[in-house]
Amino acid sequence: MDLLRDAYYHASDDEDQPKRQRLSLSSSSSSYPPKPYFPPTPSPSSSLNPNPIPGSYVSKRQRALLAPLPDPDPIPLPLHSSSTHSATGSISDADIPRNVLSLLKNKPKCHQSLNPMPEKLSAALCGHTKAVNAIHWSSTHAHLLASAGMDHTVYIWNVWSRDQKKARMLNFHNAAVKDVKWSPQGLFLLSCGYDHTSRLIDVEKGSETQVFKEDQVVGAIKFHPNNSNLFLSGGSQGHIKLWDIRTGKAAHNYTRNLGPILDVEFMVNGKQFISSSDVSRSNVSENSIIVWDASREVPLSNQNHVHITEIDYDPRKWVYAEAYTCPCIRCHPFDSTFVAQSNGNYIAIFTATPPYRLNKYKRYESHGVSGFPITCNFSLDGKKLASGSSDGSIYLYDYQSSKVLNKIKAYDQACIDVTFHPALPNVIASCSWDGSISVFDLQT
C-alpha cells in the first residue's frame, strides 16, 4: 500500500476542500480557453554562466544553479505547444502486414467470430518509464492503441507496424496521466490526470485542441455512447461532470457527498450511468456504487420509493453494501447486467435495471486486487470477462459460469488494465505497474 500511496500522492490533495454547492445546469467551475502561462523572470543569480564552456571548472554554486528544479504544483501548458509532441513513427496502416490489415478491416458483427488468424499478433510495447494506468484501442483505427502513464505521457502505438511501433509521444500533461479514451469520431484522444485537467488531442496533427480544467485530480473519463460531443469526468473531490466539447463547459454536475470517484460507466442506452467512489474514509457503503439519471442529475439507486432526494439507509436497498472500494465498473455489451471490480479480490455482478440488485450467488474470484486500480473488460461477444491481477497475470473468465478459462502470466508486477481488441476477438492488450504494455494473441 505504501507503493500505491507514494505513486499517487499529490500535494494538492491536502488542500482544504471548499464546501460543495448544488450547481445549475449552465454553471461550470472551469474556464475556456485557459489563460496563457508565462514563465517567471529568472533571478539575477541564474544568469551567471548558464552554459559553461566544455572542460572549464564549474563551481558548486554553478552546479546547483544548473541542477533541475523539483516539480512545482502542476501548471497548465499552453495550447498547441510544439514541445509537447514527438512523432517517432507513423499512425498510418501502410506498414502493417497485408493479412493483418485485412483482418482489421473485416470487423465481425456482434456475435460473429473470425476464422483462425494466419499470423501471430502478439507484441511487446516499451516506452513508459513508470506505471501505466490505462490503455484503450481505437475503434475507428483498429491498429492504434493509446496508453496513459505515471510518467506524465500518453503514447500512441502502431501495434503491428513492421517499422516503428511507437507512433506518438504526447506530453501535454505536466503530471501523471490517469485515464485515456479514443473519441468514437476518429483520431481524437481524451486524457485526464493529476494536473486537474482533461485534454482533447488531435492525434493526427499532434496538437491539443481543448483543455477542461477542474478543482480536483481527474481520475476517470468516459465518452457518451451516442454523442461523441459529451463525456463524463470524475475526480478526487467526489465531483462528477458531464462536459460538452462544443462549448467547453460542464452541461451537468452530479452532486452528492461522495469520496474520490474511481470510475464512471455509461449504460448502453446512454440515459443512465454508474459511478464508483472510495468509501474507505467514511465507512458509508451506500455511496460505493450509484446509478444516476444522466439528464435529471439524480441518483436512481439507493433511494426510497417516496422522495427520490432522500437517502434510504436500509442496506437491503443499496446497490453494493460491502465495505470494499470498486476501482472499475463495466456494463455487459448485450445483457442487462454490469460488473464491478472489488478490492475484496473478486468481481461482483449486478442487474442493470431497477432495483439494481447484486447477484449474491455468482462472482469471479480467482484473481487478486490488493489495492491496485485493476480493471476488467468484456469480450466483443460478451462471453468472456478479462481481469488484471496483482500477481501480474491476466485472468479470463466464462461470463455465464464464472469459471476460469485461462490464466496468462504476463508481468512480474501487477497487471493493471486489460482490454479486448474492437475487431479481433482473440486479441487482448494489457499494461503493468512496471510500465510494460503487451498484446496477446489468445490463439497461440
C-alpha positions as a Markdown table, in Angstrom:
| # | Residue | x | y | z |
|---|---|---|---|---|
| 1 | Met | 0.0 | 0.0 | 0.0 |
| 2 | Asp | 3.0 | 2.4 | 0.6 |
| 3 | Leu | 3.9 | 1.8 | -3.0 |
| 4 | Leu | 0.5 | 2.8 | -4.2 |
| 5 | Arg | 0.4 | 5.8 | -1.8 |
| 6 | Asp | 3.7 | 7.2 | -3.0 |
| 7 | Ala | 2.9 | 6.8 | -6.7 |
| 8 | Tyr | -0.4 | 8.5 | -6.5 |
| 9 | Tyr | 0.2 | 11.2 | -3.9 |
| 10 | His | -0.2 | 14.8 | -5.0 |
| 11 | Ala | 0.3 | 17.9 | -2.9 |
| 12 | Ser | -3.0 | 19.5 | -3.9 |
| 13 | Asp | -4.9 | 16.6 | -2.3 |
| 14 | Asp | -4.1 | 18.0 | 1.1 |
| 15 | Glu | -5.6 | 21.4 | 0.5 |
| 16 | Asp | -8.8 | 22.3 | 2.3 |
| 17 | Gln | -11.8 | 21.5 | 0.3 |
| 18 | Pro | -14.4 | 24.2 | -0.4 |
| 19 | Lys | -18.0 | 23.4 | 0.6 |
| 20 | Arg | -19.8 | 21.8 | -2.2 |
| 21 | Gln | -22.8 | 23.6 | -3.7 |
| 22 | Arg | -25.6 | 22.5 | -5.9 |
| 23 | Leu | -24.8 | 23.9 | -9.3 |
| 24 | Ser | -27.2 | 24.9 | -12.0 |
| 25 | Leu | -27.1 | 23.2 | -15.4 |
| 26 | Ser | -25.4 | 26.1 | -17.1 |
| 27 | Ser | -22.7 | 26.7 | -14.4 |
| 28 | Ser | -19.2 | 25.4 | -14.6 |
| 29 | Ser | -16.1 | 25.7 | -12.4 |
| 30 | Ser | -13.8 | 25.6 | -15.5 |
| 31 | Ser | -12.9 | 28.4 | -17.9 |
| 32 | Tyr | -12.0 | 28.0 | -21.5 |
| 33 | Pro | -9.8 | 29.0 | -23.2 |
| 34 | Pro | -7.2 | 28.7 | -20.4 |
| 35 | Lys | -5.1 | 31.7 | -19.6 |
| 36 | Pro | -1.6 | 31.6 | -21.2 |
| 37 | Tyr | 1.2 | 30.6 | -19.0 |
| 38 | Phe | 4.2 | 33.0 | -18.9 |
| 39 | Pro | 7.4 | 31.6 | -17.2 |
| 40 | Pro | 8.7 | 33.6 | -14.3 |
| 41 | Thr | 11.5 | 36.0 | -14.9 |
| 42 | Pro | 14.8 | 34.4 | -13.9 |
| 43 | Ser | 16.7 | 35.9 | -10.9 |
| 44 | Pro | 20.0 | 37.7 | -11.5 |
| 45 | Ser | 21.9 | 34.8 | -10.0 |
| 46 | Ser | 20.5 | 32.4 | -12.6 |
| 47 | Ser | 22.3 | 34.3 | -15.4 |
| 48 | Leu | 25.8 | 33.5 | -14.0 |
| 49 | Asn | 27.4 | 31.5 | -16.7 |
| 50 | Pro | 24.3 | 29.3 | -17.5 |
| 51 | Asn | 26.2 | 27.4 | -20.2 |
| 52 | Pro | 29.8 | 26.9 | -19.1 |
| 53 | Ile | 32.5 | 26.2 | -21.6 |
| 54 | Pro | 33.1 | 22.5 | -22.0 |
| 55 | Gly | 36.2 | 21.4 | -20.0 |
| 56 | Ser | 36.1 | 24.6 | -17.8 |
| 57 | Tyr | 35.8 | 24.4 | -14.0 |
| 58 | Val | 32.2 | 24.6 | -12.7 |
| 59 | Ser | 31.8 | 25.7 | -9.1 |
| 60 | Lys | 29.4 | 24.1 | -6.6 |
| 61 | Arg | 27.2 | 27.2 | -6.9 |
| 62 | Gln | 27.0 | 26.9 | -10.6 |
| 63 | Arg | 26.3 | 23.2 | -10.4 |
| 64 | Ala | 23.4 | 24.0 | -8.0 |
| 65 | Leu | 22.0 | 26.6 | -10.4 |
| 66 | Leu | 22.3 | 24.2 | -13.3 |
| 67 | Ala | 20.5 | 21.3 | -11.5 |
| 68 | Pro | 16.9 | 20.7 | -12.4 |
| 69 | Leu | 14.4 | 22.2 | -10.0 |
| 70 | Pro | 11.8 | 20.0 | -8.3 |
| 71 | Asp | 8.4 | 20.0 | -10.0 |
| 72 | Pro | 6.1 | 22.6 | -8.5 |
| 73 | Asp | 2.3 | 22.3 | -8.5 |
| 74 | Pro | 1.0 | 21.5 | -12.0 |
| 75 | Ile | 0.7 | 24.5 | -14.3 |
| 76 | Pro | -1.4 | 24.2 | -17.4 |
| 77 | Leu | 0.7 | 24.1 | -20.6 |
| 78 | Pro | -0.2 | 26.4 | -23.5 |
| 79 | Leu | -2.3 | 25.0 | -26.3 |
| 80 | His | -0.6 | 23.8 | -29.5 |
| 81 | Ser | 2.9 | 23.8 | -27.9 |
| 82 | Ser | 5.3 | 22.2 | -30.3 |
| 83 | Ser | 7.5 | 20.9 | -27.4 |
| 84 | Thr | 4.8 | 18.6 | -26.1 |
| 85 | His | 4.5 | 16.3 | -29.1 |
| 86 | Ser | 7.0 | 13.9 | -30.5 |
| 87 | Ala | 6.3 | 11.9 | -33.7 |
| 88 | Thr | 8.6 | 8.9 | -33.6 |
| 89 | Gly | 6.7 | 6.8 | -36.1 |
| 90 | Ser | 3.6 | 6.7 | -38.3 |
| 91 | Ile | -0.1 | 6.3 | -37.4 |
| 92 | Ser | -0.8 | 5.1 | -40.9 |
| 93 | Asp | -1.7 | 1.4 | -41.5 |
| 94 | Ala | 0.6 | 1.3 | -44.6 |
| 95 | Asp | 3.3 | -0.6 | -42.9 |
| 96 | Ile | 1.1 | -3.3 | -41.4 |
| 97 | Pro | 1.3 | -6.8 | -42.9 |
| 98 | Arg | -1.4 | -7.3 | -45.5 |
| 99 | Asn | -3.0 | -10.3 | -43.9 |
| 100 | Val | -3.3 | -8.5 | -40.6 |
| 101 | Leu | -4.7 | -5.4 | -42.3 |
| 102 | Ser | -7.4 | -7.5 | -44.0 |
| 103 | Leu | -8.4 | -8.9 | -40.6 |
| 104 | Leu | -8.6 | -5.4 | -39.1 |
| 105 | Lys | -10.9 | -4.1 | -41.9 |
| 106 | Asn | -13.2 | -7.1 | -41.8 |
| 107 | Lys | -14.8 | -6.4 | -38.4 |
| 108 | Pro | -17.1 | -9.0 | -37.0 |
| 109 | Lys | -20.7 | -8.1 | -36.4 |
| 110 | Cys | -22.0 | -8.5 | -32.8 |
| 111 | His | -21.7 | -12.3 | -32.0 |
| 112 | Gln | -19.9 | -13.2 | -35.2 |
| 113 | Ser | -16.5 | -14.9 | -34.8 |
| 114 | Leu | -13.5 | -14.8 | -37.0 |
| 115 | Asn | -11.7 | -17.7 | -38.6 |
| 116 | Pro | -8.3 | -18.6 | -37.2 |
| 117 | Met | -5.7 | -15.8 | -37.8 |
| 118 | Pro | -2.9 | -16.7 | -40.1 |
| 119 | Glu | -0.2 | -14.7 | -38.2 |
| 120 | Lys | 0.8 | -14.3 | -34.6 |
| 121 | Leu | -0.5 | -10.9 | -33.4 |
| 122 | Ser | 1.4 | -10.8 | -30.0 |
| 123 | Ala | 3.5 | -7.7 | -29.4 |
| 124 | Ala | 5.6 | -6.1 | -26.6 |
| 125 | Leu | 5.4 | -2.3 | -26.5 |
| 126 | Cys | 8.1 | -0.5 | -24.5 |
| 127 | Gly | 8.4 | 3.2 | -23.8 |
| 128 | His | 6.8 | 4.3 | -20.5 |
| 129 | Thr | 9.3 | 4.8 | -17.6 |
| 130 | Lys | 6.7 | 4.4 | -14.8 |
| 131 | Ala | 3.5 | 2.6 | -14.2 |
| 132 | Val | 0.8 | 2.5 | -17.0 |
| 133 | Asn | -2.6 | 3.3 | -15.6 |
| 134 | Ala | -4.8 | 2.8 | -18.7 |
| 135 | Ile | -4.9 | 1.6 | -22.3 |
| 136 | His | -7.5 | 1.9 | -25.0 |
| 137 | Trp | -7.9 | 0.6 | -28.6 |
| 138 | Ser | -9.2 | 3.0 | -31.3 |
| 139 | Ser | -12.5 | 1.7 | -32.7 |
| 140 | Thr | -12.0 | 3.6 | -36.0 |
| 141 | His | -8.3 | 3.0 | -36.5 |
| 142 | Ala | -8.0 | -0.5 | -35.0 |
| 143 | His | -4.2 | -0.8 | -35.4 |
| 144 | Leu | -3.7 | 2.0 | -32.9 |
| 145 | Leu | -3.5 | 1.7 | -29.1 |
| 146 | Ala | -3.3 | 4.5 | -26.6 |
| 147 | Ser | -1.7 | 4.3 | -23.2 |
| 148 | Ala | -1.6 | 6.7 | -20.2 |
| 149 | Gly | 1.3 | 6.6 | -17.7 |
| 150 | Met | 2.5 | 7.9 | -14.4 |
| 151 | Asp | 5.5 | 9.4 | -16.3 |
| 152 | His | 3.2 | 12.2 | -17.5 |
| 153 | Thr | 3.0 | 10.9 | -21.0 |
| 154 | Val | 0.4 | 9.4 | -23.4 |
| 155 | Tyr | 1.8 | 7.1 | -26.1 |
| 156 | Ile | 0.1 | 6.1 | -29.4 |
| 157 | Trp | 1.2 | 2.7 | -30.6 |
| 158 | Asn | 1.0 | 1.4 | -34.1 |
| 159 | Val | 0.9 | -2.1 | -32.7 |
| 160 | Trp | 1.6 | -4.2 | -35.8 |
| 161 | Ser | 3.9 | -1.8 | -37.7 |
| 162 | Arg | 7.0 | -3.6 | -39.1 |
| 163 | Asp | 9.0 | -0.4 | -38.8 |
| 164 | Gln | 8.3 | 1.7 | -35.6 |
| 165 | Lys | 5.6 | 0.7 | -33.2 |
| 166 | Lys | 5.9 | 3.9 | -31.1 |
| 167 | Ala | 4.0 | 6.3 | -33.3 |
| 168 | Arg | 3.4 | 9.3 | -31.0 |
| 169 | Met | 4.6 | 10.5 | -27.6 |
| 170 | Leu | 2.3 | 13.2 | -26.2 |
| 171 | Asn | 3.5 | 15.3 | -23.2 |
| 172 | Phe | 0.6 | 17.8 | -22.9 |
| 173 | His | 0.0 | 16.8 | -19.2 |
| 174 | Asn | 2.5 | 18.0 | -16.7 |
| 175 | Ala | 1.6 | 15.4 | -14.0 |
| 176 | Ala | 0.7 | 11.7 | -14.1 |
| 177 | Val | -2.0 | 10.7 | -16.6 |
| 178 | Lys | -4.7 | 8.6 | -15.1 |
| 179 | Asp | -7.0 | 7.7 | -18.0 |
| 180 | Val | -7.2 | 7.8 | -21.8 |
| 181 | Lys | -10.1 | 7.3 | -24.2 |
| 182 | Trp | -10.3 | 7.5 | -28.0 |
| 183 | Ser | -13.2 | 9.5 | -29.4 |
| 184 | Pro | -15.7 | 7.4 | -31.4 |
| 185 | Gln | -15.3 | 10.0 | -34.2 |
| 186 | Gly | -11.7 | 9.2 | -35.3 |
| 187 | Leu | -8.2 | 10.4 | -34.5 |
| 188 | Phe | -9.1 | 12.5 | -31.4 |
| 189 | Leu | -8.0 | 11.4 | -27.9 |
| 190 | Leu | -9.2 | 12.4 | -24.5 |
| 191 | Ser | -6.9 | 12.1 | -21.5 |
| 192 | Cys | -7.1 | 13.2 | -17.8 |
| 193 | Gly | -4.8 | 13.2 | -14.8 |
| 194 | Tyr | -3.2 | 14.7 | -11.8 |
| 195 | Asp | -2.8 | 18.2 | -13.3 |
| 196 | His | -6.6 | 18.7 | -12.7 |
| 197 | Thr | -7.4 | 18.6 | -16.4 |
| 198 | Ser | -9.0 | 16.6 | -19.1 |
| 199 | Arg | -7.4 | 17.3 | -22.5 |
| 200 | Leu | -8.7 | 16.7 | -26.0 |
| 201 | Ile | -5.9 | 16.0 | -28.5 |
| 202 | Asp | -5.9 | 15.8 | -32.3 |
| 203 | Val | -3.6 | 12.8 | -32.8 |
| 204 | Glu | -3.0 | 13.3 | -36.5 |
| 205 | Lys | -1.8 | 16.9 | -36.1 |
| 206 | Gly | -0.2 | 16.3 | -32.7 |
| 207 | Ser | -2.0 | 19.3 | -31.2 |
| 208 | Glu | -4.1 | 20.0 | -28.2 |
| 209 | Thr | -7.5 | 21.3 | -29.1 |
| 210 | Gln | -9.2 | 21.8 | -25.8 |
| 211 | Val | -8.5 | 21.8 | -22.0 |
| 212 | Phe | -11.2 | 21.1 | -19.4 |
| 213 | Lys | -10.0 | 22.4 | -16.1 |
| 214 | Glu | -11.3 | 21.3 | -12.7 |
| 215 | Asp | -10.6 | 21.8 | -9.0 |
| 216 | Gln | -9.7 | 18.1 | -8.5 |
| 217 | Val | -7.4 | 15.3 | -9.8 |
| 218 | Val | -9.4 | 13.8 | -12.7 |
| 219 | Gly | -9.3 | 10.0 | -12.4 |
| 220 | Ala | -11.9 | 8.7 | -14.8 |
| 221 | Ile | -13.4 | 9.8 | -18.2 |
| 222 | Lys | -15.9 | 8.2 | -20.5 |
| 223 | Phe | -17.5 | 9.3 | -23.8 |
| 224 | His | -21.2 | 9.2 | -24.2 |
| 225 | Pro | -22.1 | 6.1 | -26.3 |
| 226 | Asn | -24.5 | 8.0 | -28.6 |
| 227 | Asn | -23.0 | 11.5 | -28.7 |
| 228 | Ser | -19.2 | 11.9 | -29.1 |
| 229 | Asn | -19.5 | 15.6 | -28.1 |
| 230 | Leu | -20.3 | 14.6 | -24.5 |
| 231 | Phe | -18.1 | 12.9 | -21.9 |
| 232 | Leu | -18.2 | 12.2 | -18.2 |
| 233 | Ser | -15.4 | 13.0 | -15.8 |
| 234 | Gly | -14.9 | 12.1 | -12.1 |
| 235 | Gly | -12.2 | 13.0 | -9.7 |
| 236 | Ser | -10.6 | 13.1 | -6.2 |
| 237 | Gln | -13.1 | 15.6 | -4.7 |
| 238 | Gly | -16.1 | 13.4 | -5.5 |
| 239 | His | -17.3 | 15.7 | -8.3 |
| 240 | Ile | -18.8 | 14.2 | -11.5 |
| 241 | Lys | -19.4 | 16.4 | -14.5 |
| 242 | Leu | -20.9 | 15.8 | -18.0 |
| 243 | Trp | -18.9 | 18.0 | -20.4 |
| 244 | Asp | -20.0 | 19.4 | -23.7 |
| 245 | Ile | -17.0 | 19.6 | -26.1 |
| 246 | Arg | -18.8 | 22.1 | -28.3 |
| 247 | Thr | -19.0 | 24.7 | -25.5 |
| 248 | Gly | -16.0 | 23.6 | -23.4 |
| 249 | Lys | -18.3 | 23.7 | -20.3 |
| 250 | Ala | -20.0 | 21.3 | -18.0 |
| 251 | Ala | -23.6 | 20.7 | -19.1 |
| 252 | His | -24.4 | 18.7 | -15.9 |
| 253 | Asn | -23.0 | 18.4 | -12.4 |
| 254 | Tyr | -23.8 | 15.4 | -10.2 |
| 255 | Thr | -23.5 | 16.4 | -6.6 |
| 256 | Arg | -23.6 | 14.2 | -3.5 |
| 257 | Asn | -21.4 | 13.6 | -0.5 |
| 258 | Leu | -19.1 | 11.2 | -2.3 |
| 259 | Gly | -15.5 | 10.2 | -1.8 |
| 260 | Pro | -13.0 | 10.2 | -4.7 |
| 261 | Ile | -14.5 | 8.9 | -7.9 |
| 262 | Leu | -12.8 | 5.7 | -9.0 |
| 263 | Asp | -14.8 | 5.0 | -12.3 |
| 264 | Val | -17.8 | 6.1 | -14.3 |
| 265 | Glu | -19.6 | 4.0 | -16.9 |
| 266 | Phe | -22.5 | 4.8 | -19.2 |
| 267 | Met | -25.2 | 2.2 | -19.6 |
| 268 | Val | -25.8 | 1.0 | -23.2 |
| 269 | Asn | -28.6 | 3.5 | -23.9 |
| 270 | Gly | -26.7 | 6.5 | -22.5 |
| 271 | Lys | -29.6 | 7.7 | -20.4 |
| 272 | Gln | -28.1 | 6.4 | -17.1 |
| 273 | Phe | -24.5 | 6.0 | -15.9 |
| 274 | Ile | -22.9 | 4.3 | -12.9 |
| 275 | Ser | -20.3 | 5.8 | -10.6 |
| 276 | Ser | -17.9 | 4.1 | -8.2 |
| 277 | Ser | -16.4 | 6.1 | -5.3 |
| 278 | Asp | -14.0 | 5.5 | -2.5 |
| 279 | Val | -15.9 | 4.9 | 0.8 |
| 280 | Ser | -12.9 | 3.8 | 2.9 |
| 281 | Arg | -12.6 | 7.1 | 4.7 |
| 282 | Ser | -16.3 | 7.4 | 5.6 |
| 283 | Asn | -17.4 | 3.8 | 6.0 |
| 284 | Val | -20.6 | 4.7 | 4.3 |
| 285 | Ser | -21.1 | 1.9 | 1.8 |
| 286 | Glu | -24.4 | 3.0 | 0.3 |
| 287 | Asn | -22.4 | 5.5 | -1.9 |
| 288 | Ser | -19.9 | 3.0 | -3.2 |
| 289 | Ile | -21.8 | 2.3 | -6.4 |
| 290 | Ile | -24.6 | 4.7 | -7.6 |
| 291 | Val | -26.8 | 4.6 | -10.7 |
| 292 | Trp | -27.6 | 8.1 | -12.0 |
| 293 | Asp | -30.2 | 9.6 | -14.3 |
| 294 | Ala | -27.9 | 11.5 | -16.6 |
| 295 | Ser | -30.3 | 14.2 | -17.6 |
| 296 | Arg | -32.0 | 14.9 | -14.3 |
| 297 | Glu | -28.8 | 14.7 | -12.2 |
| 298 | Val | -30.4 | 12.5 | -9.6 |
| 299 | Pro | -29.5 | 9.0 | -8.3 |
| 300 | Leu | -31.8 | 6.2 | -9.3 |
| 301 | Ser | -30.4 | 3.7 | -6.9 |
| 302 | Asn | -30.0 | 3.8 | -3.1 |
| 303 | Gln | -33.4 | 5.7 | -2.8 |
| 304 | Asn | -36.7 | 5.1 | -1.1 |
| 305 | His | -40.0 | 4.9 | -3.0 |
| 306 | Val | -41.4 | 8.2 | -1.8 |
| 307 | His | -38.9 | 11.1 | -2.1 |
| 308 | Ile | -36.1 | 10.5 | -4.6 |
| 309 | Thr | -33.9 | 13.1 | -3.0 |
| 310 | Glu | -33.9 | 11.4 | 0.4 |
| 311 | Ile | -31.4 | 8.7 | 1.3 |
| 312 | Asp | -32.7 | 5.4 | 2.3 |
| 313 | Tyr | -30.4 | 3.9 | 4.9 |
| 314 | Asp | -31.9 | 0.4 | 4.6 |
| 315 | Pro | -28.8 | -1.6 | 3.4 |
| 316 | Arg | -31.1 | -4.0 | 1.6 |
| 317 | Lys | -31.8 | -1.2 | -1.0 |
| 318 | Trp | -28.2 | -0.3 | -1.6 |
| 319 | Val | -26.5 | -1.5 | -4.8 |
| 320 | Tyr | -23.4 | -2.7 | -3.0 |
| 321 | Ala | -23.4 | -2.9 | 0.7 |
| 322 | Glu | -20.0 | -4.4 | 1.3 |
| 323 | Ala | -17.2 | -2.2 | 2.7 |
| 324 | Tyr | -14.9 | -2.6 | -0.4 |
| 325 | Thr | -14.0 | 0.0 | -2.9 |
| 326 | Cys | -14.5 | -0.8 | -6.6 |
| 327 | Pro | -11.9 | 0.6 | -9.0 |
| 328 | Cys | -13.7 | -0.5 | -12.2 |
| 329 | Ile | -17.3 | -0.7 | -13.5 |
| 330 | Arg | -18.2 | -2.3 | -16.8 |
| 331 | Cys | -21.6 | -2.9 | -18.5 |
| 332 | His | -22.2 | -6.1 | -20.4 |
| 333 | Pro | -22.5 | -5.4 | -24.2 |
| 334 | Phe | -25.8 | -7.3 | -24.6 |
| 335 | Asp | -27.2 | -8.4 | -21.2 |
| 336 | Ser | -28.8 | -6.1 | -18.7 |
| 337 | Thr | -26.0 | -6.5 | -16.2 |
| 338 | Phe | -22.9 | -4.7 | -15.1 |
| 339 | Val | -19.9 | -5.9 | -13.1 |
| 340 | Ala | -17.7 | -4.2 | -10.5 |
| 341 | Gln | -14.1 | -5.0 | -9.7 |
| 342 | Ser | -13.9 | -5.2 | -5.9 |
| 343 | Asn | -10.9 | -4.7 | -3.6 |
| 344 | Gly | -12.3 | -7.8 | -1.9 |
| 345 | Asn | -10.4 | -9.7 | -4.6 |
| 346 | Tyr | -13.4 | -10.6 | -6.7 |
| 347 | Ile | -15.7 | -9.2 | -9.4 |
| 348 | Ala | -19.3 | -8.7 | -8.4 |
| 349 | Ile | -22.2 | -8.8 | -10.9 |
| 350 | Phe | -25.4 | -6.7 | -10.7 |
| 351 | Thr | -28.7 | -6.2 | -12.7 |
| 352 | Ala | -28.7 | -3.1 | -14.8 |
| 353 | Thr | -32.4 | -2.5 | -14.4 |
| 354 | Pro | -34.2 | -1.3 | -11.2 |
| 355 | Pro | -33.7 | -2.1 | -8.4 |
| 356 | Tyr | -30.1 | -2.8 | -9.5 |
| 357 | Arg | -29.5 | -5.9 | -7.3 |
| 358 | Leu | -26.3 | -7.7 | -6.5 |
| 359 | Asn | -26.2 | -11.3 | -7.6 |
| 360 | Lys | -25.2 | -13.0 | -4.3 |
| 361 | Tyr | -24.8 | -16.4 | -5.9 |
| 362 | Lys | -22.3 | -15.5 | -8.6 |
| 363 | Arg | -18.9 | -13.8 | -8.6 |
| 364 | Tyr | -15.5 | -14.1 | -10.4 |
| 365 | Glu | -12.9 | -14.6 | -7.7 |
| 366 | Ser | -9.6 | -16.3 | -8.7 |
| 367 | His | -7.5 | -13.1 | -9.3 |
| 368 | Gly | -6.2 | -10.6 | -6.8 |
| 369 | Val | -6.7 | -6.8 | -6.5 |
| 370 | Ser | -4.7 | -5.9 | -3.3 |
| 371 | Gly | -5.4 | -2.2 | -3.5 |
| 372 | Phe | -4.2 | -1.7 | -7.1 |
| 373 | Pro | -6.5 | 0.2 | -9.6 |
| 374 | Ile | -7.1 | -3.0 | -11.6 |
| 375 | Thr | -9.7 | -3.1 | -14.3 |
| 376 | Cys | -11.8 | -5.7 | -16.1 |
| 377 | Asn | -13.4 | -5.8 | -19.6 |
| 378 | Phe | -15.9 | -7.9 | -21.6 |
| 379 | Ser | -15.1 | -9.6 | -24.9 |
| 380 | Leu | -16.8 | -8.5 | -28.1 |
| 381 | Asp | -19.4 | -11.2 | -27.9 |
| 382 | Gly | -19.8 | -10.8 | -24.1 |
| 383 | Lys | -19.0 | -14.5 | -23.5 |
| 384 | Lys | -15.7 | -13.8 | -21.7 |
| 385 | Leu | -14.7 | -11.4 | -18.9 |
| 386 | Ala | -11.0 | -10.5 | -18.6 |
| 387 | Ser | -9.3 | -9.1 | -15.5 |
| 388 | Gly | -5.9 | -7.9 | -14.5 |
| 389 | Ser | -4.4 | -9.1 | -11.2 |
| 390 | Ser | -2.0 | -8.1 | -8.5 |
| 391 | Asp | 0.1 | -11.2 | -9.2 |
| 392 | Gly | 0.9 | -9.9 | -12.8 |
| 393 | Ser | -1.5 | -12.3 | -14.5 |
| 394 | Ile | -4.5 | -11.9 | -16.9 |
| 395 | Tyr | -7.5 | -14.0 | -15.9 |
| 396 | Leu | -10.1 | -15.0 | -18.5 |
| 397 | Tyr | -13.5 | -16.0 | -17.0 |
| 398 | Asp | -16.5 | -17.6 | -18.6 |
| 399 | Tyr | -19.2 | -14.9 | -18.3 |
| 400 | Gln | -22.1 | -17.4 | -17.7 |
| 401 | Ser | -20.4 | -19.9 | -15.3 |
| 402 | Ser | -17.8 | -17.6 | -13.8 |
| 403 | Lys | -15.2 | -20.3 | -14.2 |
| 404 | Val | -11.6 | -19.5 | -15.1 |
| 405 | Leu | -11.0 | -20.3 | -18.8 |
| 406 | Asn | -7.3 | -19.2 | -19.0 |
| 407 | Lys | -4.6 | -17.6 | -16.9 |
| 408 | Ile | -1.7 | -15.8 | -18.6 |
| 409 | Lys | 1.3 | -14.9 | -16.5 |
| 410 | Ala | 2.2 | -11.5 | -18.1 |
| 411 | Tyr | 4.3 | -9.5 | -15.7 |
| 412 | Asp | 6.3 | -9.6 | -12.5 |
| 413 | Gln | 4.4 | -6.7 | -11.1 |
| 414 | Ala | 0.6 | -6.0 | -11.0 |
| 415 | Cys | -1.3 | -6.2 | -14.3 |
| 416 | Ile | -3.4 | -3.0 | -14.2 |
| 417 | Asp | -5.6 | -2.8 | -17.3 |
| 418 | Val | -6.9 | -5.3 | -19.8 |
| 419 | Thr | -9.0 | -4.7 | -22.9 |
| 420 | Phe | -10.1 | -6.8 | -25.9 |
| 421 | His | -9.5 | -5.6 | -29.4 |
| 422 | Pro | -12.5 | -4.0 | -31.1 |
| 423 | Ala | -12.2 | -6.1 | -34.2 |
| 424 | Leu | -10.1 | -9.2 | -33.4 |
| 425 | Pro | -11.9 | -11.2 | -30.7 |
| 426 | Asn | -8.8 | -13.3 | -29.8 |
| 427 | Val | -6.5 | -10.3 | -29.3 |
| 428 | Ile | -6.2 | -8.6 | -25.9 |
| 429 | Ala | -3.9 | -5.8 | -24.7 |
| 430 | Ser | -2.7 | -5.3 | -21.1 |
| 431 | Cys | -0.4 | -3.0 | -19.1 |
| 432 | Ser | 1.6 | -3.3 | -15.9 |
| 433 | Trp | 2.6 | -1.4 | -12.9 |
| 434 | Asp | 6.2 | -1.7 | -14.1 |
| 435 | Gly | 5.5 | 0.3 | -17.3 |
| 436 | Ser | 5.2 | -2.6 | -19.7 |
| 437 | Ile | 2.4 | -3.0 | -22.4 |
| 438 | Ser | 1.7 | -6.3 | -24.1 |
| 439 | Val | -0.6 | -7.5 | -26.8 |
| 440 | Phe | -1.6 | -11.2 | -26.7 |
| 441 | Asp | -2.9 | -13.4 | -29.4 |
| 442 | Leu | -5.1 | -15.9 | -27.4 |
| 443 | Gln | -5.0 | -18.5 | -30.2 |
| 444 | Thr | -1.2 | -19.0 | -29.9 |
